[in-house]
Structure formats: structure tokens, C-alpha cells
Amino acid sequence: MSDNNYENHVIDASGKRLGRVASEVATLLMGKHRTDVARNTVAPVRVKVEHAKKLMISERKRDGKTYVRYSGYPGGLSEFTMQKLIDQKGYSEVVRKAVYGMLPSNRLRAKCMKNLTISE
């Protein structure tokens, strides 16, 4: 599809909670707001999240929320907190992980994520 066939949405994240923004973005990326929604296709929708740095994230969540990654090798389990993720990769990665977790885990998830852009 060409760029002019895409539906563009801009979401301002300033002052909003992370989960609220992520669920709104995930719903738009799945195309649930459209009349021609089909679960077996990627919706022609592009979503841009602005001001991710101004999200309302509590201190308890920053320090308490842990992300887990496993390499598959013995001793390859690594855990890190949200604050460490923010320090290393920024707020955009936190939003990206939250949206990724809210999309259905099938072959279309990676294609849907390509239609998401996040600016801090």
C-alpha cells in the first residue's frame, strides 16, 4: 500500500498513564476502530505517540516493574527494572514493550509494530 492509503493517528502521551496510552495504541494498530476490520490482515493504520517522556509513571512502578529476558543458555536469565530500561533506551522503549505485550501474539504482531513510531 502507498502512504496515502494509510490512516494516520497522533496520540499525545503527556500526563497520561502508560497502560491507557498503550491500550489505545494497540487497539488502533489492530484496526478495531475500522469497519473493515479483519484479524488476518494488518490494518492500514499508522500511529505516532508524542511526548513519551511526559508519561505519568509512578515511582513504585519504575522501581518495581521488572522485565525478564532469557538467552536460552544456562545462566542466561537477565532481569532489569523499568528505571534501568529508561536509563539505557529511553521512554520510547517502555511504550514499545507495553504496546507489544497488548497485541495478539501471532505472525502479524511484528508487522503491526512497524506502523508505530514513538517520539520522546
MIDOSE-1310 file (N, C-alpha, C; in nm, 2 decimals, decimal comma, always signed):
residues 120
msdn	+0,08/-0,12/+0,00/+0,00/+0,00/+0,00/+0,09/+0,12/+0,00; +0,04/+0,23/-0,07/+0,12/+0,35/-0,07/+0,08/+0,43/+0,06; +0,16/+0,53/+0,08/+0,15/+0,61/+0,21/+0,01/+0,68/+0,22; -0,05/+0,72/+0,11/-0,17/+0,79/+0,12/-0,29/+0,70/+0,14
nyen	-0,28/+0,57/+0,14/-0,38/+0,48/+0,18/-0,39/+0,45/+0,33; -0,28/+0,50/+0,40/-0,28/+0,48/+0,54/-0,36/+0,58/+0,62; -0,41/+0,54/+0,73/-0,48/+0,63/+0,82/-0,38/+0,67/+0,93; -0,36/+0,79/+0,95/-0,26/+0,84/+1,05/-0,33/+0,89/+1,17
hvid	-0,27/+0,85/+1,29/-0,32/+0,89/+1,42/-0,21/+0,94/+1,50; -0,23/+1,05/+1,57/-0,13/+1,11/+1,66/-0,18/+1,11/+1,80; -0,11/+1,05/+1,89/-0,15/+1,04/+2,03/-0,06/+1,12/+2,12; -0,11/+1,21/+2,19/-0,02/+1,29/+2,29/-0,03/+1,22/+2,42
asgk	+0,09/+1,18/+2,47/+0,10/+1,09/+2,59/+0,13/+1,18/+2,71; +0,14/+1,31/+2,70/+0,17/+1,39/+2,82/+0,06/+1,39/+2,92; +0,10/+1,35/+3,04/+0,00/+1,35/+3,15/-0,09/+1,23/+3,16; -0,07/+1,13/+3,07/-0,15/+1,01/+3,07/-0,07/+0,89/+3,13
rlgr	-0,15/+0,79/+3,17/-0,09/+0,67/+3,22/-0,03/+0,58/+3,11; +0,07/+0,50/+3,14/+0,13/+0,42/+3,04/+0,04/+0,31/+2,98; -0,04/+0,25/+3,07/-0,13/+0,14/+3,02/-0,24/+0,19/+2,94; -0,29/+0,31/+2,97/-0,40/+0,37/+2,89/-0,36/+0,41/+2,75
vase	-0,24/+0,46/+2,74/-0,18/+0,50/+2,61/-0,15/+0,37/+2,53; -0,09/+0,27/+2,59/-0,06/+0,15/+2,52/-0,18/+0,08/+2,47; -0,29/+0,07/+2,55/-0,41/+0,00/+2,51/-0,48/+0,08/+2,39; -0,47/+0,21/+2,40/-0,53/+0,29/+2,29/-0,45/+0,26/+2,16
vatl	-0,32/+0,26/+2,17/-0,23/+0,24/+2,05/-0,25/+0,10/+2,00; -0,26/+0,00/+2,09/-0,28/-0,14/+2,04/-0,41/-0,16/+1,97; -0,52/-0,09/+2,02/-0,65/-0,10/+1,96/-0,65/-0,04/+1,82; -0,58/+0,07/+1,80/-0,57/+0,14/+1,67/-0,49/+0,05/+1,58
lmgk	-0,37/+0,00/+1,62/-0,29/-0,08/+1,54/-0,36/-0,21/+1,49; -0,44/-0,27/+1,57/-0,52/-0,39/+1,53/-0,63/-0,35/+1,43; -0,67/-0,22/+1,43/-0,77/-0,18/+1,33/-0,91/-0,20/+1,39; -0,93/-0,21/+1,52/-1,06/-0,24/+1,58/-1,15/-0,12/+1,56
hrtd	-1,10/-0,01/+1,53/-1,19/+0,11/+1,52/-1,25/+0,12/+1,38; -1,20/+0,04/+1,29/-1,24/+0,04/+1,15/-1,36/-0,05/+1,12; -1,44/-0,02/+1,02/-1,55/-0,11/+0,98/-1,51/-0,23/+0,90; -1,39/-0,22/+0,84/-1,34/-0,34/+0,76/-1,24/-0,41/+0,83
varn	-1,25/-0,43/+0,96/-1,15/-0,50/+1,04/-1,15/-0,65/+1,01; -1,03/-0,70/+1,00/-1,01/-0,84/+0,97/-0,89/-0,89/+1,05; -0,90/-0,99/+1,13/-0,80/-1,04/+1,22/-0,68/-1,10/+1,14; -0,70/-1,13/+1,01/-0,59/-1,20/+0,94/-0,51/-1,10/+0,85
tvap	-0,53/-0,97/+0,87/-0,46/-0,87/+0,79/-0,41/-0,76/+0,88; -0,31/-0,69/+0,84/-0,26/-0,58/+0,92/-0,34/-0,45/+0,87; -0,39/-0,38/+0,96/-0,47/-0,26/+0,93/-0,39/-0,15/+0,87; -0,44/-0,08/+0,77/-0,36/+0,03/+0,71/-0,36/+0,15/+0,80
vrvk	-0,30/+0,14/+0,92/-0,31/+0,25/+1,02/-0,16/+0,27/+1,06; -0,13/+0,40/+1,07/+0,00/+0,44/+1,13/-0,03/+0,52/+1,26; +0,04/+0,49/+1,36/+0,02/+0,56/+1,49/+0,15/+0,62/+1,54; +0,14/+0,75/+1,58/+0,26/+0,82/+1,63/+0,23/+0,86/+1,77
veha	+0,31/+0,83/+1,86/+0,30/+0,87/+2,00/+0,40/+0,98/+2,03; +0,35/+1,09/+2,07/+0,43/+1,21/+2,10/+0,44/+1,23/+2,25; +0,55/+1,29/+2,29/+0,58/+1,33/+2,43/+0,58/+1,21/+2,53; +0,65/+1,10/+2,49/+0,65/+0,98/+2,57/+0,73/+1,01/+2,70
kklm	+0,81/+1,11/+2,70/+0,88/+1,15/+2,82/+0,79/+1,20/+2,93; +0,68/+1,25/+2,89/+0,59/+1,32/+2,99/+0,48/+1,22/+3,04; +0,50/+1,09/+3,02/+0,40/+0,99/+3,07/+0,40/+1,00/+3,22; +0,28/+0,97/+3,28/+0,28/+0,96/+3,43/+0,31/+0,82/+3,47
iser	+0,43/+0,79/+3,52/+0,47/+0,66/+3,57/+0,51/+0,68/+3,71; +0,45/+0,60/+3,80/+0,47/+0,62/+3,95/+0,61/+0,57/+3,98; +0,67/+0,62/+4,09/+0,80/+0,57/+4,13/+0,80/+0,42/+4,17; +0,68/+0,38/+4,22/+0,67/+0,24/+4,26/+0,68/+0,15/+4,13
krdg	+0,62/+0,19/+4,03/+0,62/+0,11/+3,90/+0,77/+0,12/+3,84; +0,83/+0,23/+3,85/+0,96/+0,25/+3,79/+1,06/+0,15/+3,86; +1,05/+0,14/+3,99/+1,14/+0,06/+4,07/+1,10/-0,09/+4,08; +0,96/-0,11/+4,07/+0,91/-0,24/+4,10/+0,89/-0,33/+3,97
ktyv	+0,86/-0,27/+3,86/+0,83/-0,34/+3,74/+0,96/-0,40/+3,68; +0,96/-0,53/+3,66/+1,08/-0,59/+3,61/+1,05/-0,66/+3,48; +1,15/-0,65/+3,39/+1,14/-0,71/+3,26/+1,24/-0,83/+3,26; +1,20/-0,94/+3,20/+1,29/-1,06/+3,20/+1,32/-1,10/+3,06
rysg	+1,45/-1,14/+3,04/+1,50/-1,18/+2,91/+1,58/-1,31/+2,93; +1,56/-1,41/+2,85/+1,63/-1,53/+2,86/+1,70/-1,57/+2,73; +1,83/-1,59/+2,74/+1,90/-1,62/+2,61/+1,89/-1,76/+2,57; +1,85/-1,85/+2,66/+1,83/-1,99/+2,62/+1,95/-2,08/+2,67
ypgg	+2,05/-2,01/+2,72/+2,17/-2,08/+2,77/+2,16/-2,09/+2,93; +2,23/-2,18/+2,99/+2,23/-2,19/+3,13/+2,29/-2,06/+3,19; +2,22/-2,00/+3,29/+2,27/-1,88/+3,35/+2,24/-1,76/+3,26; +2,16/-1,77/+3,16/+2,13/-1,66/+3,07/+2,01/-1,58/+3,10
lsef	+1,95/-1,60/+3,22/+1,84/-1,52/+3,26/+1,88/-1,38/+3,31; +1,82/-1,28/+3,25/+1,86/-1,14/+3,30/+1,73/-1,07/+3,33; +1,73/-1,00/+3,44/+1,62/-0,92/+3,49/+1,67/-0,78/+3,50; +1,58/-0,68/+3,46/+1,61/-0,54/+3,48/+1,48/-0,47/+3,51
tmqk	+1,49/-0,36/+3,58/+1,38/-0,28/+3,62/+1,34/-0,18/+3,51; +1,23/-0,12/+3,52/+1,18/-0,02/+3,43/+1,27/+0,10/+3,43; +1,32/+0,14/+3,55/+1,41/+0,26/+3,56/+1,54/+0,23/+3,48; +1,59/+0,11/+3,49/+1,72/+0,08/+3,41/+1,69/+0,08/+3,26
lidq	+1,57/+0,03/+3,22/+1,54/+0,04/+3,08/+1,52/+0,18/+3,03; +1,46/+0,27/+3,11/+1,45/+0,41/+3,08/+1,59/+0,47/+3,07; +1,68/+0,44/+3,16/+1,81/+0,50/+3,16/+1,89/+0,45/+3,03; +1,87/+0,33/+2,99/+1,95/+0,27/+2,88/+1,89/+0,31/+2,75
kgys	+1,76/+0,29/+2,73/+1,70/+0,30/+2,60/+1,59/+0,41/+2,59; +1,55/+0,47/+2,70/+1,46/+0,58/+2,69/+1,31/+0,54/+2,71; +1,23/+0,64/+2,72/+1,08/+0,61/+2,75/+1,02/+0,54/+2,63; +1,07/+0,57/+2,51/+1,01/+0,51/+2,39/+1,01/+0,35/+2,39
evvr	+1,11/+0,30/+2,45/+1,12/+0,15/+2,46/+1,02/+0,10/+2,56; +0,99/+0,17/+2,67/+0,89/+0,13/+2,76/+0,75/+0,13/+2,70; +0,72/+0,23/+2,62/+0,59/+0,23/+2,55/+0,59/+0,12/+2,45; +0,70/+0,10/+2,38/+0,70/-0,01/+2,27/+0,68/-0,15/+2,34
kavy	+0,74/-0,17/+2,45/+0,72/-0,30/+2,52/+0,58/-0,32/+2,57; +0,52/-0,21/+2,61/+0,38/-0,22/+2,66/+0,28/-0,24/+2,55; +0,30/-0,18/+2,44/+0,21/-0,20/+2,32/+0,23/-0,34/+2,26; +0,36/-0,38/+2,26/+0,39/-0,52/+2,21/+0,32/-0,63/+2,29
gmlp	+0,32/-0,61/+2,42/+0,25/-0,70/+2,50/+0,10/-0,71/+2,49; +0,04/-0,60/+2,44/-0,10/-0,59/+2,43/-0,15/-0,63/+2,29; -0,06/-0,65/+2,19/-0,10/-0,70/+2,06/-0,11/-0,86/+2,07; -0,20/-0,92/+1,99/-0,20/-1,06/+1,99/-0,07/-1,13/+1,94
snrl	-0,03/-1,23/+2,00/+0,10/-1,29/+1,97/+0,08/-1,39/+1,86; +0,08/-1,33/+1,74/+0,08/-1,41/+1,62/+0,18/-1,35/+1,51; +0,17/-1,40/+1,39/+0,27/-1,36/+1,29/+0,25/-1,21/+1,25; +0,14/-1,15/+1,28/+0,11/-1,01/+1,24/+0,16/-0,91/+1,34
rakc	+0,21/-0,96/+1,46/+0,25/-0,86/+1,56/+0,36/-0,78/+1,52; +0,47/-0,84/+1,46/+0,58/-0,76/+1,42/+0,55/-0,66/+1,31; +0,46/-0,71/+1,22/+0,42/-0,62/+1,11/+0,34/-0,50/+1,16; +0,25/-0,52/+1,26/+0,18/-0,41/+1,33/+0,27/-0,32/+1,40
mknl	+0,38/-0,37/+1,46/+0,47/-0,28/+1,53/+0,55/-0,19/+1,44; +0,56/-0,23/+1,31/+0,63/-0,14/+1,22/+0,55/-0,01/+1,19; +0,42/-0,02/+1,22/+0,34/+0,10/+1,19/+0,33/+0,20/+1,31; +0,42/+0,17/+1,41/+0,42/+0,25/+1,53/+0,55/+0,33/+1,54
tise	+0,54/+0,46/+1,56/+0,65/+0,55/+1,58/+0,63/+0,62/+1,71; +0,74/+0,63/+1,79/+0,73/+0,70/+1,92/+0,84/+0,80/+1,93; +0,80/+0,92/+1,97/+0,89/+1,03/+1,99/+0,89/+1,08/+2,13; +1,00/+1,11/+2,19/+1,01/+1,15/+2,33/+1,00/+1,30/+2,33
